[in-house]
Amino acid sequence: MRIVLTKYLRGGIIGLIAVLAAQTWADYPPLCLEIGPDHPLFLFQDTGAECADTAAYAQHAIQAWQQLPADFRAFSAIQVEARGTDTQARHAWFRRLLATLQEADLPTVIRIGDGRAGIYHPLDRIEELLNEFTCVKGVQAVDIPIEDYPAPGTTESLGPPPPVKWLADGIEGAARYGRFYSIALDEIRWLRVMANESCQPLYQRMRECAPYLIPIATCRGAHVIPQISALMGLWLEGATGQWGVGPDSRWYRDARFVAPGVFGVAEPPAKMPSALYRAMILDGAMTGAAVYAFTPDTDLWFGPARAHWDDAIEPTLRQLLDLNLIARKEFVLKKARVAYQAGVARTPQEFHVTLHDADAVLDTGNLIQAAYGMERTSQVAELIPNSGRYYWIPILSAISSEAVSTTFEVIVAPGTQTSVASWRELLDRYYQPDGEGTAFISNVGRGLFIMNTRENIIEPQNFKIPAVPAPVRGFEAKRQDDGVLVTWPFREGDLSYKVYRRIPPDPRWNLLASNAENRRYLDAAADPAQTIAYAVTALTEDKEPYEGVVNYGEYLALSNVESRIADEVVIGPLLGLAQSQPVTAPTTNPQPNPGPWWMTLTGLSDAQQPIALAISQRIEALDAAFCAKNLDGVIDVYSADYEDATGWRILYTRRAYQWFFEHYNACRMDRQIRQWDFSGHEGNGQVNVLVYCRFSGYAISDPTGRVADLPAWFPRENRGETSLTFVEQDGAWRIVRSNPALPNMRDILGFSASPFDNLPVGPDQ
């Protein structure tokens, strides 16, 4: 079966495809670094935030590099940036900084563009630096805006938007010097690049300079899964030689997570559980990302929040290297049988034809919901697919070469699958699950990935795999005068062995020996005064079933050819001989969240619980009506006697919701009950409930029709917590008062007001 893509092709696009098909890479110098699945690239940010001048900044970067584990340095580079109020000052800063880093022979990546900061270094100045400083291995641009579309009625003669031209020219400039050009984008921006017609010159330059381009899917915002799917598609269609992910702990704050089971806004911002860094890295490894770019630098080995590095980042990167877990292109192509091709978009409205399949936050996201599952498309930001049955579905660019059509069993065009059910029926024809259970399970290349899918809810999930490499068991450790001798039994299917050591209570294993022979290893460096644990793995053909449970924050990555560590032998200072025992599973995981994740009955009496449940159902009804843009349904949850804290009443409330529905789509309500107060129930029949709530939506465009998917939300005060007073009227519980006001028209109008309208956040007096 093959779905032919003709509906969204225009004459200009077909001509461009012909040009692209004829393109060959220019005669540029070889890329100065080796980058690929067997030799990934780790980019570590160093902002030098506390450094007053370039000398201090350079010294800080050099010290950080020297503290990086020595075996990581062949795969790593330090990303630095310039300071200054203008172009000349920033260029001078770079020259002084790089002169010192060149002396230290420190592999460096310079940040030359930052869309949020409005910084775009002149490309001729950047080429001067590339020509002079060989320590610079690549350049990087981040957060470049791609949301602008051509003004209605304009023609191609006006040329591409300035950011698009700046990126396209920069890629070629870096390639001329054999350096890579990294572009890191968040939100849904990579998919926009692949569909927006005004980005075609950038796409063409990407194909021409594919070996030198490294697009990065930054893990920020609510669109990580479609972003990874998009870059995976760019790579498979040949528009980039390698690609990467940008793990970032600020994703947790973006998602408005406070702690497992708690949603909202924390002051100060809540710290992300370190394990989610591992999830971000493994998302990239299983889909073929060979580059891993880490920000913020506070989370790295030299930062104040280095627990992220110790607990998750370093162990996971080390595992990628030790087990060769990054999927090669041939394995990804074998696994990804179905692809989706974005449609060409000249306007934000046209882009939503693609988003209707490819994103479940800005639109329906039928493909996303069918392939990966979604908990709550707004409130629970998705980082880990809820199902691994369909692996990852690559998204191809709107103008990818026709040659890619032979790569997949089916390529689906926008709008051809009209529902989640039809998408799932199609995918079921091409995919079989890699295991059983509620956990995410995906087997690709040399890696088997088993992941708990809940980003902020505690829910143990089971898995069962039919066959994995059988672990080495029944080994022993013996203290001798010359060290500790580890021996293990013969197995016919074993080809070679590795020996690992750890020093309790440290849970991390360190590789002692590869290709150990004769089923024995002498640890001559063992300290006779220490308790030491050893483990043995085998490159083996022996297989066995594997089943278990992954708790919140547990993400397993196993090799399909090398056995996992299932047993360990622990030998103390006074022990002469010890036998291996099964590795004890950690017992620190919390218990599952009791009851519905969004509400609690804790502390309520038997008489109060039915009332609380009835009020909760009314809040759910408000949620459903708001998402459906059902104005009457929303107002039905309010009392006719409603009055907010500033004196506005029910007609004001109705008009505020009506305004929002008239201007915004993809309406969502985040919600979680914080506290019940029944103190007024006996006297006046009122129940107060403190609720975290956030009503949100997106304007398809601004009044010009050019800037896409502008967000709006209320309430806008930081914590988003509102006290709602309910009374029972006509057999239903209704809101009679809110504090602060919900809704607040001033909050809503502030998103469409000009800077001169003077509508800051606050009460609508």
Secondary structure, DSSP 8 states (H G I E B T S, - for coil): ------TT--HHHHHHHHHHHH----S----SS--BTTB-EEEEE---TT-SSHHHHHHHHHHHHHHS-GGGGGGEEEEEE---SSHHHHHHHHHHHHHHHHHTT--EEEEEEETTTTEE--HHHHHHHHHH-TTEEEEEEE-----B---TT--GGG-S-HHHHHHHHHHHHHHHTT-EEEEEE-TTHHHHHHHBGGGHHHHHHHHHTGGGEEEEEE--SS-HHHHHHHHHHHHHTTS-S--EEE--THHHHHTTEEETTEES--SS-----THHHHHHHHHHHHHT--EEEE--GGGSTTSTTTHHIIIIIHHHHHHHHHHT-S--HHHHHHH--EEEE---BSSHHHHHHHHHHH-TTTS--HHHHHHH--S-TTTS--SS-S--TT----EE-TT--GGGGGTSSEEE-TTSS-SHHHHHHHHHTT---SSEESSEEEEETTEEEEE---SSS---EEEEEEEEE----S-EEEEETTEEEEE----TTEEEEEEEEE-TT----EEEEES--TTEEEETT--TTS-EEEEEEEEES-EEEEEEEE-TT-EEEEESSB----EEEEE-TT-SEEE-EE------------S-TT---TT--TTHHHHHHHHHHHHHHHHHHHHTT-HHHHHHTEEEEEEETTS-BHHHHHHHHHHHHHH-EEEEEEEEEEEEE-TTHHHHS-EEEEEEEEEEEEEEE-TTS-BEEEEEEE--STT-EEEEEEEEETTEEEEEEEES-SS-HHHHHTTT--GGG---SS---
